[in-house]
């Protein structure tokens, strides 16, 4: 179970979200492509990209946590059994 969790975290870390490692790789590739045509990303643009990535990660965390809390409370409040476990009439 721990290995599966570690693998999932490693794969998620490689997504091209700017705050994560995959985002850093993506920004380096983008800067390399822009350097071939003579352009350069300014520091303010790089900071804004990092801020957007940070907000995306925070929003994803809020969504996942709120989804888990809603499932927890909806499962706890319903006392009815699933149809598969009820005896046939």
C-alpha positions in Angstrom: 0.0 0.0 0.0 2.8 2.4 0.9 4.6 1.6 -2.4 1.4 2.3 -4.4 1.0 5.6 -2.6 4.6 6.5 -3.2 4.3 5.6 -6.9 1.2 7.8 -7.3 2.9 10.7 -5.6 5.9 10.4 -7.9 3.7 10.3 -11.0 1.6 13.3 -9.8 4.8 15.2 -9.1 5.8 14.9 -12.8 2.6 16.5 -14.1 3.3 19.8 -15.9 1.9 22.0 -13.1 4.3 24.8 -12.6 4.8 24.4 -8.9 5.7 20.7 -9.2 8.9 19.1 -10.7 7.1 18.4 -14.0 6.3 22.1 -14.2 9.9 23.0 -13.7 10.9 20.6 -16.5 8.2 22.2 -18.7 9.4 25.7 -17.9 13.0 24.7 -18.8 11.8 23.2 -22.1 9.8 26.3 -22.8 12.7 28.6 -22.1 14.9 26.4 -24.3 12.5 26.7 -27.1 12.2 30.4 -26.7 16.0 30.8 -26.6 16.3 29.2 -30.0 14.3 32.1 -31.5 16.1 34.7 -29.3 13.4 35.3 -26.7 13.6 35.0 -22.9 11.0 34.7 -20.1 11.2 37.6 -17.7 11.3 36.9 -14.0 7.8 38.4 -13.4 6.3 36.0 -16.0 8.0 33.1 -14.3 6.7 34.2 -10.9 3.2 34.5 -12.3 3.3 31.1 -13.8 4.5 29.7 -10.4 1.7 31.5 -8.6 -0.9 30.1 -11.0 0.5 26.6 -10.5 0.4 27.0 -6.7 -3.3 28.1 -6.9 -4.1 25.1 -9.1 -2.5 22.7 -6.5 -4.4 24.4 -3.6 -7.7 24.3 -5.5 -7.1 20.6 -6.2 -6.4 19.9 -2.6 -9.6 21.8 -1.5 -11.6 19.8 -4.0 -10.3 16.5 -2.9 -10.7 17.2 0.8 -14.2 18.6 0.4 -15.2 15.6 -1.7 -13.9 13.2 1.0 -15.7 15.1 3.7 -19.0 15.1 1.7 -18.6 11.3 1.1 -17.9 10.7 4.8 -21.0 12.6 6.0 -23.3 11.2 3.4 -22.2 7.6 4.1 -22.5 8.2 7.9 -26.0 9.7 7.8 -27.7 7.1 5.6 -28.7 4.0 7.6 -30.1 2.0 4.7 -28.2 -1.0 3.4 -27.1 -1.4 -0.2 -29.6 -3.4 -2.3 -27.1 -6.2 -2.8 -26.9 -6.9 1.0 -30.7 -6.9 1.6 -32.4 -10.3 1.6 -34.8 -11.0 -1.2 -38.5 -10.7 -0.4 
